[in-house]
């Protein structure tokens, strides 16, 4: 089974078994799932979360409860713009400056409250929240297939905002936790913890983290699409 096959299997199961939640269909995206709020509550009990003051979170629907929880607890949240499209592609949400944190955590209203920043303007990130289509108990993650989540981490790693000590977590439904996944590649970012509505899985991942941007692996098309990469390329 390759990554595309695994994605299709998970998306179809979430839809067929009534696990998926809006937006529909789950296919082609980080799928929202029943119990996403419970998973966020369970994540918020992690000691690493409680110690964190700066969070980098994905903008997808299943992690909306996580972003809202972070802002309500006074944590600064950074979200990447879709496809890293601007020179300042990370959106800073500082709850000390936001009146309506519930609205600010949504993608549709984020721009009203967020400050665009370049990655080299970001502080050290304490805690990274990733969206997943599937994840194994040893931390191998499969996303929706575009590679932007891994690239965001690589950019921050290259600039020193994240390192080997940064906690990386995903929230998923139990149906998204799989026994096997395709081989982890050098650019794939493994998860330290997977949280479902029912449990916390500490992966003790054997996989190494990306040390930065793998320029040879980037297509000419992606280089042209992302101005930030053109600026950072040595």
Secondary structure as UniProt FT lines:
FT   HELIX           3..16
FT   TURN            17..18
FT   TURN            27..28
FT   TURN            34..35
FT   HELIX           36..43
FT   TURN            44..45
FT   HELIX           47..51
FT   STRAND          54..57
FT   HELIX           61..63
FT   HELIX           64..72
FT   TURN            73..74
FT   STRAND          76..80
FT   HELIX           82..84
FT   STRAND          90..93
FT   HELIX           95..97
FT   HELIX           101..104
FT   TURN            107..109
FT   HELIX           110..113
FT   STRAND          115..117
FT   HELIX           119..121
FT   STRAND          127..130
FT   STRAND          134..136
FT   TURN            137..138
FT   STRAND          141..142
FT   HELIX           148..158
FT   TURN            159..160
FT   TURN            164..165
FT   STRAND          167..171
FT   HELIX           174..176
FT   STRAND          177..178
FT   TURN            186..187
FT   STRAND          193..195
FT   STRAND          200..202
FT   HELIX           215..217
FT   HELIX           220..225
FT   HELIX           227..232
//
